[in-house]
Amino acid sequence: VGPKNRSLRVPVFFHYTRNDRFFGPTVTRAWYERFVAGGAPAQYVGAPPFGRDGHFLLVEPAGVPHWLAPLERFLERHGVPFAAPPAAARNAGSISARS
């Protein structure tokens, strides 16, 4: 995080758990603070521990309830509509087994 954040105008969503084994809370909070100090728009969410390693919060189905609502609020606050796709669109990409 450096001088480029002075020209960044797209809001950034920092979402980390307290038990992320790759990026701990001290490091992620410092990244966020340096980012906003340079004038970049951002929001930081320090989530409670998730499983044995919170780094996988975003890819585990059980993690969805922990990050989806804060992300939806962030997107809404910045004028980005967020809604589930219609059922037809959700099913269009699925592969079904045929006999």
Protein Blocks (a to p, Z undefined) as FASTA:
>chain_A
ZZklmmpcbdcdddddfklcklcfklmmmmmmmmmmnopacdddddddehjblklmmmpm
klmmmmmmmmmmmmmmnopacddddfklmmmmpccddZZ
